[in-house]
Amino acid sequence: MKIGLKLIISFELLALLVIVVVGYALFAQASEAIEERTIAQLESVVVLKENRMNDFFKENAEDLTNIQEESSSLLINQESKKMNYPEDIRRVLNGKLGNNPDYIEFFVLDPDGNVYASTNEAQEGKIKSNEPYFTEGKNETFVQSFYYDSALQQPAITISTPLKDNEENVVGVLAGRLNLEKISEIMVGMSGLGETGETYLVNKFNFIVTESRFEKDMALKETIYTDGVKDCLEGNNGHGHYIGYRNSPVIGSYAWIPERDVCLLAEIDQDEAFAPINRLKDIMILFGIGTAAGVSVLGIFLSRKITNPINELIKGTEEVRKGDLSTRVNVRSGDEIEQLAIAFNQMTSDRKRSQEELKKTEEEKREELGQLVKERTQEIEEKTRALEGSRLATLNILEDVSEAKDKLGQSYSELKKLDSMKDDFVNIGAHELKTPLIPVIGYLSMVIKDPGLSEGNRKKLEIAFKAARREEKLVKDVLDISKLESGAMKFEMEDVNIQDLVDRSVQEMQSPAKERGIVLESKSLQALPKIRGDPQRLEQVITNLIGNAIKFTDKGSVTVEAKQDGSVVVVSVKDTGIGIPKEAIPKLFVKFYQVETTLSRNHEGTGLGLAICRKIIEAHNGRIWVESTLGQGSTFSFTLPIEKTEHLANG
Amino acid sequence: MPKKIMVVDNEPDTVELVKAILEDKGYEVVKAYSGMECLRKVDAERPDLVLLDIMMPDLSGWDTYGRLRKKDQKIKVSFLSVIEISKERLDKLLQSGLSDYITKPFTADELVVRIRRILPG
């Protein structure tokens, strides 16, 4: 939560607390005071009214007594001890009315209680024997107050006094009815009780006796049962606040007046009594609101005063965080925050200084290092110069070497050129030599099949075809030997299983062998190690040897055997043929040499086969030779070296 | 539908020979006397097989084959050449999609048998 808000809330709470506490205390105090004051006021009013009332009654009782004394001789015939004629009495009484304005009626009762004479003639003859003013009045002055006169149909107060003759004998009762309004006047009359204050009398029967200030026609017609009246009728004097007879809360003071048998109550509405406080309460509320507003303003103002410098500081730290160490925070609040700002500034300037110092040291160090490097470089240069001498010497050697390399390169590229020339030569040679044979072999092979051909023609064509085939083989052989001799033949060296080649060859040559009725088989004695060679060419050799063997054998067998002999593999083709004469053996592997014997002229050799075989075998670092016995057979053998590792493995 | 074979060779005799042999066996033959001519004609003719000589003056059989293969991955080609090639080279060519390598000279039967193997049915 922001500082401002915190401040405002704190202030508001505090202010509110104070206002409420103080307000409440004040309010309570004031209420009490007012109540006390009001009650005092009411009490004094009660006392006043009571006195006035009592005075009223006393006076009028006295007046009646006086009238009795003064008028007894007029009213009573002293000789007969009887009352005069009613007219006479009436006359006297009327006269007295004028002098006693409080009275509204005078009348005399006879000893039986009947109205003998009255200023109100209509009353004469009425029986009043039950009235206390008669029964009591016979004996002494009596005030009968606040009773309801049924005859008159109004509330009344009557005072009575015994009518005596000069010998103090009671002849009758003199009574006077008082103007009740006078009492009401006393009661209701202003007593400084404000708008809602009043005094009134309530009798033993809860009847209000005097008129109410506020409601008409209540006297002796309405009853009141308020708390005040209740308490008062129990004979108590007191005060309190309770609900008044008009159903509004009142403060009241009351007194029981035993002489009159009435309660005197003085009441005032609480609202009016406490009006001042209510005004005070309103003022307090307004004050509270005003204070709250003021506090808010104060709070905002104060918080600004505090947060502004703090925000300055925050901004400052932001700047520093971004890297700007020259930031300075300007705060002049004259309090701890200013101190904090000063410390902050100090801190950043310190940091800046140390940063700069560090940079300076760094630069110095760098310079030193540079210097060091320069020195070392110089050393190195000197040493290098020393080496230069020896270097130049080596350079010359190197130059010679590179020259030699160049020459080598040259010869190499020349060799390559030569090589490709050889390839081209071979290819072109092959192309030119073979091309004429293409249509020859092609067409001959077609035409021979022609069913419309005569047998003779067919035979001729067959001879031509076979000749062409022989020519084809010759061309192949010539090309082979020429490639082998010129080095244009490219061998594809692999790890070769000689036995496989032997088997394949033997397989291929089965049919020509069968044609001549000889057995062709291979003998394998043991597992042979692999040798490095060109499988196609080696197979060519084996096939050639087998072919020769078959050609020169009329009956018997041709056996091919392959075995290991020390560091080589030996393959031998043994036949049971005609053998080779001794003198022919050395020339066997020479180009175009063909063994001629009288026995076989129909061989189709080219004289190149063995030469080709020799070239191939020798290219494989092997040896090829023949052993033969004329008439018994020949054995052609060749060796192939085994790979060193293989050799070792197989002992 | 008869199978169509394009024969490419700068040697007219060879071309005529192949045509004679194959037409005799019911094939349709289209002639081309150079690599360029072959490439020109091949899209229009859409042969089932191209028989390609290698040693030709303008565009060698190798190059022609390369271009044919680039143009159409599926076209069937067989070399028809006097040159014998190494096993290694042959394997590589077969892997690249070459159908066969027939050496010259050949008999009529040899040619037909090889072609029947390439174009069954």
Interface residues (C-beta under 8 A of the other chain):
Chain A: N427 I428 A430 H431 K434 T435 L437 I438 P439 V440 I441 G442 Y443 S445 M446 K449 A468 E472 K490 E492 P535 Q536
Chain B: E11 D13 T14 E16 L17 V18 A20 I21 D24 M55 V82 I83 E84 S86 K87 E88 K104 P105 F106 T107 A108 D109 E110 L111
